[in-house]
Structures are given as C-alpha cells and as structure tokens.
Amino acid sequence: MAPLSSLVIARFKRLPRRSDEVWQGGVVRARTWVQEPDGSVRRPWAAVWISTAMHLMNVRLAEADAAPDASLALQVLVDLGLKFAHCRPTRLEVADDALGAQLVAALDDPEISVSVRADLPDVDRIVRDMEAADRDAPPPPDALDAPGVTVERMRAFAAAARDFYVAAPWQHLSDADLIHVEAPVASGFKYLSVLGAAGQTFGLGFFTNPQQFDAVQEGADPDTVLRDHGKWAVLYGPVEDMPFGDGDLWEQHHLPVAGGSAYPVAFWFGPDHELRRPRAKELADLEAILRVFSRSTEAEIDSGRWSHDVPSHDGPRTVKLAIPALLVPIDDLPSTAATPLDQAEELIYRTFDARGRRRLQLARRALELSADCADAYVVLAQANHSLQDACALYEMGVAAGERALGPDVFAREAGHFWGVFGTRPYMRARFGLARCLEELDRREEAIGHYRELLRLDPGDNQGVRYSLLASLLLVGRDDEAAVLLEQFGDEPTALWRYGRALSVFRREGNSRVARECLRVALRANRHVPQQLLADDDEPPDPPPASYTPGSREEAVICDSELGEAWWATPEAISWLRAQAPTRKSAQRRKR
C-alpha cells in the first residue's frame, strides 16, 4: 500500500478532537479463511480500529499473505476519522510497541497520545463478531476459553498429540477395537477407540460405555447413539479446521505439531450441537492417554492389557489400558477340527464375528497351524495399510490356496469352481490380488487374474466382471469390453448399464445407440451422473456396505468402480454432462 499523503494526514489533524474518544486497533489476524484461485487457503491479516465511545469501527483485509506494515493500520485509522467518526480521538490503544511508535511518527499530532496494552478487548470482540456473522452456528470455543487452561498446559497437550500422531497407533488398532482406560479413572475417558485406520479421520473417539460402542459397530447412527450423553474426541486436521484461537496459539507460541494435517483439537460434542473444550483436569487426562499410545508396542497391544508411566503437565501419571476382546487366549477356544488346515480355517470362521485386532490375532494363529490357509492371508492383507505389503500377502494366499487344492482340482472343476466349497479361499485371495494390482497401476496383470477367475467360475459369483470391465476400458481394450458386456447380457444393475453406455460411446461417439444406452442407465439410477461429475474439492464417498437398486448408495459404488474409466475419456464426461446435467459444476477429478 502506498503511504498516505501529507495532505490526507493534515485533513485528519484538522478534525475536532473529542475528549471521550479512545480508539483501539492495530493489525490482527482475521478469523476467516480466503480461498485462492489455485485451491489453497490463507488466513488474511486485517487492520482494525474501533471507537470505544461512538461504537464505530473500520476494518480492511490485507491483500498479501505476509503481515502488513504500519501503513495499512494508518490508512484505516485515518479513514475512520474522515469517513465515519468525523473527529479525532484523545488516545490510541495498541498492543504493539513498534506500531505505536510508527503511528506517533506518522501522525505527528501532540494532541493524540498512544498507549500500549497487553489486550484489546474491543478489537477481539469485533473480530469474533465478524467470524460469527460468517457462520450458520456459533463459532466453536477456543482451547484457552476453558477454565484453568493455560498456554503451558496446551504446550504439554500439543507435545503429547504430536508424539501420538508420529507413533501412528492406527497401524495396529482401528475404530473396531474397544479400549478400556483402567487407570486413571476419568469420567468421560473410560472407553475409546483409535481413529485413523480408514485413512480419513485421525485421533481418538470416546464412549460412555461398551454398549454405545457396540451400537455404533452394529451400524447405528453415531450421533443418535451418543446424543444423550455427548462424546469426547481428539481429532487431527489442517490448521484451517481448528478454531481460530487455537491456530493463533500454535502460531504465536510455536506449539509442537507433527505436520500440516496434524493439528490436534479436543472437543466434547453435546446435544443440540453443543461444543465444549476440556478443562484443566480433563486436558491433563487426555495428555496422559495420548502419551501412553505413543509408547505402546504391538506386542503390548496384543497382550490385551498394558501400562506405562508417562510425564504430564501435572506430574508423572500411570496409565493402564486394556482391550477386553483380546484377554481371552486363542488357545482356550474350543475346536473339533481334525487336521491343522481344518483348525486354521475354523479360526478364520471366527474372524467373521471378531473385530479389529482380534481378527489379526486369529489369522496369525491360523497360519501358525497351517501355512496353507489362504483366507488367513486375505484377512491380513485387508487390514494392511501398505499396498505393496497387501499385494505380497494376497500372493501368498493364492499360493497357499493352490497348495491346499492341488492341481487335480483345478483341472477337474474348472467351469464350476465356486460350487466346490473348498475353492473359495483361493478365489477370494486371487480376486484380492487382482484388485490390489489395479491400485498399484499394474492393470494388465490384474486383467489376467480377472480372466482366469472368470474361466474357473463363468457364473461370476464374486462380481469379477465389474472390475474387469472397468480395467479393459481404462487400458483401451474396447473390443474386449464389448465382448464382456455381451457375455453377461443386459443385466439390470446401474453399474453394468453405465459401463455399457461408456463402452458404446468410446466406440461410436454420440450415436443413437450410445444415447439410448445412457437413457437406459439413467432410468436404472438417476444419481450416478451427480456422483461422476462431483466437484474437485469434494472427497469421494466411501463405498457403502449395501445398497438398493436406484439409490444414492448404488451411485457411489458406480463411481467407485467406473469413475476413473469415465474420467479417462474426457469427451465422455462432456457428453454425460450435456446429456444428464447436474446441479454441480464438474471439474476434473483428483483420483
């Protein structure tokens, strides 16, 4: 900003001075985020001045990201007098010594004194009011709003949260593992699960009792289950997801953080959208719980009960954790199986009713009994967060299935393979391997596995054809995709019909047949175009566990299976948008 001219300052100095006028102001961080054209966000600086007697204010956002110099504060100050108050104050109150000195020099007005104070309550109130005006609901409280919470207490919490995030306990635990905090005994923090295994929400979620946890695991709406008693959570995210006061706290006091997406926030979510921050004692309990997870080993977790002495802001604490589901030794489970492989498969059947870490324990014990248990490798692969490691596990599962079945079964039963019950572990492992290879961009190898699965089981009890169709379209094997579509006929699923429409368009363009295929697909499910054409900044919905024909859930599955193939054909996206416009503007997907 260009400096103010001496003429403008002279006009300001000619304004009458009111003896009761005190103006508070300066340069502060605005409590808002501005989105840039490239999609990034920044929190702008703002110059703010408030007349404490006349209750007038003047605010201007800085255009650059860096903190502005005193010229913006001077401009907003002079504008408040010339354009709104039509007077000068007796005193200016600022929070920054340097700014105060610069204003004194720039104004050169002996009738206006400048004082420096630690806080500017009127400025803070205006900035918060501006934030509230931008929201449909009241702004969330800041961490320091809670009783007894200080900067140093938050520093201790931040360090514990950083260590928790770096340790990444979701490598070994998931939200399906109920953990009992046996000590310290803290109301609200007795039962919890670790968030992060799904790769979307990271942190800790707390439950009042095991019944609440079971209800959520069985599919009940979490908000409904926890509404009566509220729920605590420690969640991680980017700084723009924090309350603004928390962001200021991390920036001004240099609190530790594990990374750009690892800023921690602790909240109690109550009925009617009530939000509360942890008080001093609650914050200390959360700090201790976070610290024990950062020190826990996989072996300790598998033991089912473990403890650590950890430091905290309030002094050393002993934290004892237990996972009730792991406290029953696997060897104590009854078995009637005759062979080691039968015993191993019996343990795998138990995984269908088990959750979280217990499933992995059962699978590992099954492999100790028999290395030919293909389904054990499948269970371990499904829980693995590394694509490379998961792929290796699926490969071992395929090899185990081949050993268990023997070459005679492959020769004799090809064509109705799925009907032989003992072949299914092998089929599951091979299908999992193919899907994993796709995610690793090894689609030609995946297509070979899909082809072999369909040769063994032409009836396709696993739904292999859907994955194969998408892969063929992605690698440009359009003629083979057309043959596959004819092989399985005009089945009524939306996925198949939108796949057919895309296949015909790729071969014929905007032909009468292509348009008719798309009309048939739209009649099967009208929600699919909205999913396929979703905005770039909207994260994809996770595939649902079940769906009904024509539903939004089915559309999500269509997008998950076919979305990449549609977006690999830009002309098809334009065609779909023209033929089936949605309310959303579509941008190219970031997949």
C-alpha positions in Angstrom: 0.0 0.0 0.0 1.3 3.5 -0.9 1.9 5.7 2.1 -0.7 8.3 2.9 0.0 11.8 1.6 0.7 14.6 3.9 -2.4 16.3 2.6 -4.6 13.4 3.9 -2.9 13.4 7.3 -3.3 17.1 7.5 -7.1 16.8 6.8 -7.3 14.2 9.6 -5.4 16.5 12.0 -7.9 19.4 11.3 -10.8 17.2 12.6 -12.2 18.2 16.0 -10.8 16.2 18.9 -13.3 14.5 21.3 -12.0 14.2 24.8 -14.0 11.0 25.5 -12.8 9.2 22.4 -10.4 6.3 22.7 -9.7 4.2 19.7 -8.4 0.6 20.0 -6.8 -1.0 17.0 -3.9 -2.4 15.1 -3.1 -5.2 12.8 -4.6 -8.6 13.7 -5.2 -12.0 12.0 -8.7 -12.1 10.7 -10.9 -15.1 11.9 -11.7 -16.2 8.3 -10.0 -18.1 5.5 -9.7 -16.9 2.0 -9.5 -19.4 -0.9 -7.0 -18.7 -3.6 -7.6 -19.5 -7.3 -5.2 -22.5 -7.0 -7.4 -24.0 -4.3 -5.1 -23.2 -1.4 -6.3 -21.2 1.5 -4.8 -18.4 3.5 -5.8 -16.6 6.7 -5.5 -12.8 5.9 -4.3 -10.0 8.1 -6.6 -7.2 8.9 -6.3 -3.6 10.1 -9.0 -2.8 12.7 -9.9 0.3 14.6 -12.8 0.8 17.0 -14.2 3.9 18.5 -15.0 3.0 22.1 -17.3 6.0 22.7 -19.2 6.2 19.4 -19.0 2.4 18.8 -17.9 2.9 15.2 -15.4 0.6 13.5 -13.3 0.4 10.3 -11.8 -2.8 9.0 -9.8 -3.7 6.0 -8.2 -7.0 4.9 -4.7 -7.0 3.7 -4.2 -8.3 0.2 -0.9 -10.1 0.8 -0.3 -13.1 3.0 2.5 -11.5 5.0 1.8 -9.2 7.9 1.3 -5.7 6.6 3.4 -2.7 7.7 2.0 0.2 9.7 0.7 1.9 6.5 -2.4 -0.2 6.4 -3.2 0.5 10.1 -2.6 4.2 9.5 -4.9 4.2 6.4 -7.7 2.5 8.3 -7.2 4.8 11.3 -7.4 8.0 9.2 -10.4 6.7 7.2 -12.3 6.0 10.5 -11.9 9.7 11.4 -12.5 11.2 7.9 -15.3 9.0 6.7 -17.2 7.8 9.8 -16.4 9.4 13.1 -15.7 12.9 11.7 -13.4 13.6 14.7 -10.1 12.6 16.3 -9.6 10.6 19.4 -7.8 11.7 22.5 -5.9 8.4 22.8 -5.0 5.4 20.7 -4.6 2.0 22.3 -2.5 -0.6 20.6 -0.9 -3.9 21.5 2.4 -3.5 19.7 5.1 -1.1 20.8 6.6 -0.8 17.3 3.2 0.0 15.7 2.6 2.7 18.4 5.9 4.4 17.7 5.2 4.3 13.9 1.8 5.9 14.4 3.2 8.6 16.6 5.8 9.5 14.0 3.3 9.4 11.0 0.6 11.4 12.7 2.9 13.9 14.4 -0.1 15.1 16.4 0.7 16.1 20.0 -3.0 16.1 20.9 -3.2 12.3 20.5 -1.4 10.1 22.9 -0.6 6.4 22.2 -0.6 3.8 24.9 0.4 0.1 24.7 -1.7 -2.5 26.5 -1.5 -6.3 26.6 -5.0 -6.9 25.4 -7.5 -5.1 23.2 -10.9 -6.5 24.3 -12.9 -4.3 21.9 -10.8 -5.4 18.9 -11.1 -9.0 20.0 -14.9 -8.7 20.3 -15.3 -7.2 16.8 -13.1 -9.8 15.2 -15.1 -12.6 16.9 -18.4 -10.9 15.8 -17.2 -10.9 12.2 -16.4 -14.6 12.5 -19.9 -15.3 13.9 -21.5 -13.4 11.1 -19.9 -15.7 8.5 -21.3 -18.8 10.2 -24.7 -20.5 10.4 -23.9 -21.6 14.0 -22.0 -20.0 16.8 -18.2 -20.3 16.4 -16.5 -23.1 18.4 -14.8 -22.1 21.6 -11.1 -21.7 21.7 -8.9 -24.0 23.9 -8.0 -21.2 26.3 -11.7 -20.4 26.9 -11.9 -23.5 29.1 -11.4 -23.0 32.9 -7.8 -23.5 34.1 -6.3 -24.0 30.7 -3.0 -22.1 30.1 -0.6 -21.8 27.3 1.8 -24.2 29.0 -0.9 -26.7 29.6 -1.7 -26.6 25.9 2.0 -26.9 25.1 2.1 -30.2 27.0 -1.0 -31.4 25.3 0.4 -30.4 21.9 3.6 -32.4 22.5 1.6 -35.5 23.6 -0.6 -35.1 20.5 2.4 -34.8 18.2 4.0 -37.9 19.7 0.7 -39.8 19.3 0.5 -38.8 15.6 4.1 -39.7 14.9 3.7 -43.1 16.5 0.6 -43.8 14.3 -1.2 -46.3 16.6 -3.8 -46.8 13.8 -1.2 -49.1 12.2 -2.1 -51.7 14.9 -5.6 -50.6 16.0 -8.8 -49.4 14.4 -12.1 -47.9 15.4 -13.3 -51.6 15.8 -11.1 -52.1 18.9 -12.7 -51.0 22.1 -10.1 -49.9 24.6 -10.8 -49.6 28.3 -8.8 -47.0 30.2 -8.5 -48.8 33.6 -6.3 -46.0 35.1 -6.5 -43.2 35.6 -10.2 -43.3 36.4 -11.5 -40.3 34.5 -15.2 -39.7 33.8 -15.8 -39.5 30.0 -12.5 -41.1 29.1 -13.1 -44.7 30.2 -13.7 -46.2 26.8 -12.2 -45.2 23.5 -11.2 -46.3 20.0 -8.3 -45.2 17.8 -9.3 -43.4 14.6 -7.2 -43.5 11.5 -7.2 -47.0 10.1 -9.7 -45.9 7.4 -7.3 -43.1 6.4 -9.9 -40.3 6.7 -10.3 -39.2 10.3 -7.4 -39.5 12.7 -7.4 -39.3 16.5 -9.3 -40.8 19.4 -13.1 -41.3 19.9 -14.5 -41.8 23.3 -17.6 -43.7 24.6 -19.5 -43.6 27.8 -19.9 -47.4 28.0 -19.3 -50.6 25.9 -23.0 -50.6 24.9 -22.5 -47.3 23.0 -19.5 -48.7 21.2 -21.4 -51.9 20.2 -24.3 -50.0 18.9 -22.0 -47.9 16.6 -20.2 -51.0 15.4 -23.5 -52.6 14.6 -24.4 -49.8 12.3 -26.5 -47.4 14.4 -26.1 -43.7 13.7 -23.2 -42.5 16.0 -24.9 -39.1 16.5 -28.1 -40.7 17.7 -26.3 -43.2 19.9 -24.2 -40.6 21.7 -26.6 -37.8 21.7 -27.9 -38.2 25.2 -24.5 -38.2 26.9 -22.4 -36.4 24.5 -19.0 -37.6 23.3 -15.3 -36.6 23.6 -12.9 -36.8 20.7 -9.4 -35.7 19.9 -9.2 -35.1 16.1 -6.4 -34.1 13.8 -6.6 -31.9 10.7 -5.1 -28.9 8.9 -4.8 -25.6 10.8 -7.8 -24.2 8.9 -10.0 -26.8 10.6 -9.1 -25.5 14.1 -10.9 -22.8 16.0 -9.1 -19.5 15.2 -7.9 -19.0 18.7 -6.2 -22.4 18.6 -4.5 -21.5 15.3 -3.2 -18.3 16.9 -2.0 -20.3 19.9 0.1 -22.6 17.7 1.4 -19.8 15.6 2.2 -17.2 18.3 3.6 -19.7 20.9 5.2 -22.2 18.5 3.5 -25.2 19.9 4.7 -28.6 18.5 2.9 -30.2 15.7 3.6 -33.4 13.6 2.7 -31.9 10.2 0.4 -29.8 8.1 -2.5 -32.1 8.6 -1.8 -33.0 12.2 -3.1 -30.1 14.3 -5.0 -31.6 17.3 -8.3 -30.4 18.6 -10.1 -31.8 21.7 -13.9 -31.3 21.8 -16.9 -32.6 23.8 -19.8 -32.8 21.3 -23.1 -32.5 23.2 -26.8 -32.5 22.4 -28.1 -29.7 20.2 -24.7 -29.1 18.7 -23.2 -28.0 22.0 -19.4 -27.8 22.0 -17.1 -27.7 25.0 -13.3 -27.7 25.3 -11.5 -29.7 28.0 -10.9 -28.1 31.4 -7.5 -28.3 33.0 -8.0 -31.7 34.6 -9.6 -33.1 31.5 -6.8 -31.8 29.4 -4.3 -33.5 31.7 -6.1 -36.8 31.4 -6.2 -36.6 27.6 -2.5 -35.7 27.6 -1.6 -38.8 29.6 -3.7 -41.1 27.4 -2.1 -39.7 24.2 1.3 -40.2 25.7 0.8 -43.9 26.6 -0.3 -44.7 23.0 2.9 -43.1 21.7 4.9 -45.5 23.8 2.8 -48.7 23.2 4.3 -51.5 21.2 2.5 -54.0 19.0 3.4 -56.8 21.4 2.0 -54.9 24.4 -1.2 -54.3 22.4 -1.5 -58.0 21.6 -1.2 -58.9 25.3 -4.6 -57.3 25.9 -3.5 -55.3 28.9 -0.5 -53.0 29.4 0.6 -49.8 31.2 3.2 -47.1 31.1 4.4 -44.4 33.4 4.2 -41.1 31.5 5.1 -37.5 32.2 2.3 -34.9 32.1 1.9 -31.2 32.9 0.6 -32.2 36.4 3.4 -34.6 37.1 4.0 -38.3 36.4 1.0 -40.5 35.7 0.4 -44.3 35.4 -1.9 -45.1 32.5 -3.2 -48.7 32.2 -5.1 -49.8 29.1 -6.9 -53.0 28.2 -8.6 -54.4 25.2 -11.3 -56.8 26.6 -11.7 -58.7 23.3 -8.0 -59.8 23.5 -7.9 -61.0 27.0 -9.3 -64.5 26.2 -6.3 -66.6 24.9 -6.9 -68.0 21.5 -5.7 -71.4 22.5 -8.5 -71.6 25.0 -11.1 -71.5 22.2 -12.8 -74.9 21.7 -12.2 -76.8 18.5 -13.5 -80.0 16.9 -11.3 -79.8 13.7 -9.3 -82.9 12.8 -6.4 -81.5 10.6 -4.2 -78.5 11.1 -5.8 -76.9 8.0 -9.3 -77.5 9.3 -8.3 -76.0 12.7 -6.8 -73.0 10.9 -10.0 -72.5 8.8 -12.1 -72.8 11.9 -10.2 -69.9 13.4 -10.8 -67.9 10.2 -14.6 -68.5 10.5 -14.3 -66.9 14.0 -12.9 -63.8 12.3 -16.4 -63.2 10.8 -17.7 -62.4 14.3 -14.5 -60.7 15.6 -13.5 -57.1 15.3 -10.3 -55.1 14.9 -7.1 -56.5 16.4 -8.7 -59.9 17.3 -9.2 -60.7 13.7 -5.5 -60.3 13.0 -4.6 -62.4 16.0 -6.9 -65.2 14.8 -5.4 -65.0 11.3 -1.9 -65.2 12.5 -2.6 -68.1 14.8 -4.3 -69.8 11.8 -1.1 -69.6 9.8 0.9 -71.0 12.7 -1.4 -74.0 12.5 -1.3 -74.3 8.7 0.6 -72.2 6.1 -1.9 -73.4 3.5 -4.8 -71.4 5.0 -5.4 -68.9 2.1 -8.1 -67.0 3.9 -5.7 -66.1 6.7 -3.6 -64.2 4.2 -6.7 -62.5 2.9 -7.6 -61.2 6.4 -4.1 -59.9 7.0 -4.0 -58.2 3.5 -7.3 -56.5 4.1 -6.0 -55.0 7.3 -2.6 -53.9 5.9 -2.2 -50.2 5.1 0.7 -50.7 2.6 -0.4 -51.7 -0.9 2.9 -53.4 -1.6 2.6 -55.5 1.6 -1.0 -56.3 1.0 -0.2 -57.4 -2.6 2.5 -59.7 -1.2 0.1 -61.2 1.3 -2.5 -61.9 -1.4 0.1 -63.6 -3.5 1.0 -65.8 -0.6 -2.7 -66.5 -0.2 -3.0 -67.6 -3.8 0.0 -69.9 -3.4 -1.5 -71.3 -0.2 -4.8 -72.0 -2.0 -3.0 -73.7 -4.8 -1.1 -76.0 -2.4 -4.3 -76.8 -0.4 -6.4 -77.7 -3.5 -3.7 -79.4 -5.7 -3.5 -79.5 -9.5 -6.2 -82.1 -9.9 -9.0 -79.9 -8.5 -8.1 -77.1 -11.0 -8.2 -79.5 -13.9 -11.4 -81.2 -12.9 -13.5 -78.4 -11.5 -12.7 -75.5 -13.9 -16.1 -74.1 -15.1 -17.9 -74.6 -11.8 -15.1 -73.8 -9.4 -17.1 -71.7 -7.0 -19.5 -74.6 -6.4 -16.7 -76.6 -4.8 -16.7 -75.1 -1.3 -13.0 -75.6 -0.6 -12.0 -73.5 -3.6 -13.4 -70.2 -2.2 -10.5 -69.2 -0.1 -8.3 -69.4 -3.2 -10.8 -67.4 -5.2 -11.0 -64.7 -2.6 -7.2 -64.4 -2.4 -6.9 -64.2 -6.2 -9.6 -61.6 -6.5 -8.0 -59.5 -3.8 -4.6 -59.8 -5.5 -6.1 -58.5 -8.8 -7.8 -55.6 -7.1 -4.5 -54.8 -5.3 -2.6 -54.9 -8.6 -5.1 -52.4 -10.1 -4.4 -50.0 -7.3 -0.7 -50.4 -8.0 -1.3 -49.4 -11.7 -0.5 -53.0 -12.8 -3.7 -53.3 -14.7 -2.5 -55.8 -17.4 -1.5 -58.2 -14.6 -4.9 -57.6 -12.9 -6.8 -58.3 -16.1 -5.0 -61.6 -16.4 -6.2 -62.6 -12.9 -9.8 -61.5 -13.7 -9.8 -63.5 -16.9 -8.6 -66.6 -15.0 -11.2 -66.2 -12.3 -14.0 -66.0 -14.9 -12.6 -69.1 -16.6 -12.8 -71.0 -13.4 -16.2 -69.6 -12.5 -18.1 -68.4 -15.6 -21.1 -67.7 -13.5 -19.1 -65.0 -11.7 -20.3 -65.4 -8.1 -17.7 -62.8 -7.0 -18.7 -60.0 -9.3 -15.3 -60.1 -11.1 -16.9 -58.8 -14.4 -17.4 -55.3 -13.0 -13.7 -54.8 -12.1 -12.7 -56.4 -15.4 -15.0 -54.1 -17.4 -13.5 -51.0 -15.8 -9.9 -52.2 -16.3 -10.5 -53.0 -20.0 -11.9 -49.6 -20.6 -9.0 -47.9 -18.8 -6.4 -49.7 -20.9 -8.2 -49.1 -24.1 -9.2 -52.6 -24.9 -12.7 -51.5 -26.1 -13.4 -54.5 -28.3 -12.8 -56.9 -25.4 -15.0 -54.7 -23.2 -17.8 -55.0 -25.7 -17.4 -58.8 -25.8 -17.6 -59.0 -22.0 -20.7 -56.9 -22.0 -22.4 -59.3 -24.4 -21.2 -62.3 -22.5 -23.2 -61.2 -19.4 -26.1 -59.7 -21.3 -28.3 -56.8 -20.3 -28.2 -57.2 -16.6 -30.2 -54.6 -14.7 -27.5 -53.2 -12.4 -26.7 -49.5 -12.8 -23.0 -50.2 -12.9 -23.4 -52.5 -15.9 -25.6 -50.1 -17.7 -23.4 -47.1 -17.2 -20.4 -49.3 -18.2 -22.3 -50.2 -21.4 -23.1 -46.6 -22.2 -19.4 -45.6 -21.8 -18.3 -48.6 -23.9 -20.6 -47.7 -26.8 -19.7 -44.0 -26.6 -16.0 -44.9 -26.8 -16.5 -46.9 -29.9 -19.3 -44.9 -31.6 -19.3 -41.4 -30.1 -22.6 -39.6 -29.7 -24.6 -42.2 -31.7 -28.2 -43.1 -31.4 -27.3 -46.3 -29.7 -25.0 -44.6 -27.2 -27.7 -42.1 -26.3 -30.2 -44.9 -25.9 -27.8 -46.8 -23.7 -27.4 -43.7 -21.5 -31.1 -43.3 -21.2 -31.4 -46.9 -20.0 -28.7 -46.2 -17.5 -30.4 -43.1 -16.2 -33.6 -45.0 -15.7 -31.7 -47.6 -13.7 -30.2 -44.9 -11.4 -30.5 -41.1 -11.8 -28.0 -40.3 -9.1 -24.9 -41.7 -10.9 -24.1 -38.6 -13.0 -24.1 -36.4 -9.9 -21.5 -38.8 -8.4 -19.4 -39.0 -11.5 -19.5 -35.2 -12.1 -18.8 -34.3 -8.4 -16.7 -31.2 -7.8 -13.0 -31.5 -7.5 -12.9 -30.3 -3.9 -15.4 -32.9 -2.6 -13.8 -36.1 -1.2 -15.3 -39.2 -2.7 -17.9 -41.0 -0.6 -16.7 -44.3 0.8 -18.4 -47.4 -0.8 -21.4 -48.4 1.3 -21.7 -51.9 2.7 -25.1 -52.4 1.0 -27.4 -50.7 -1.4 -30.8 -50.9 -3.1 -31.3 -50.5 -6.9 -31.6 -46.9 -7.9 -30.3 -45.5 -4.6 -27.5 -43.0 -4.0 -25.6 -45.8 -2.3 -25.6 -47.7 -5.6 -24.4 -44.5 -7.4 -21.4 -44.3 -5.0 -20.5 -47.8 -6.0 -20.8 -47.0 -9.7 -18.5 -44.0 -9.2 -16.0 -46.1 -7.2 -15.8 -48.8 -9.9 -16.3 -46.8 -13.1 -15.5 -43.2 -12.3 -11.8 -43.4 -13.3 -12.8 -45.0 -16.7 -15.3 -42.2 -17.3 -12.7 -39.5 -16.5 -10.1 -41.2 -18.6 -12.4 -40.3 -21.6 -12.8 -36.5 -21.4 -15.2 -36.5 -24.3 -17.4 -38.9 -22.5 -17.5 -36.6 -19.4 -18.6 -33.7 -21.6 -21.2 -35.9 -23.3 -22.5 -37.1 -19.9 -22.7 -33.5 -18.7 -24.7 -32.5 -21.7 -27.0 -35.5 -21.7 -27.6 -35.6 -17.9 -26.8 -32.2 -16.4 -26.5 -32.0 -12.7 -26.7 -29.1 -10.2 -23.0 -29.3 -9.6 -20.2 -27.8 -11.8 -17.8 -30.5 -12.7 -14.0 -30.2 -12.6 -11.5 -32.9 -13.5 -11.2 -35.5 -10.7 -8.2 -35.8 -8.5 -8.1 -39.6 -8.0 
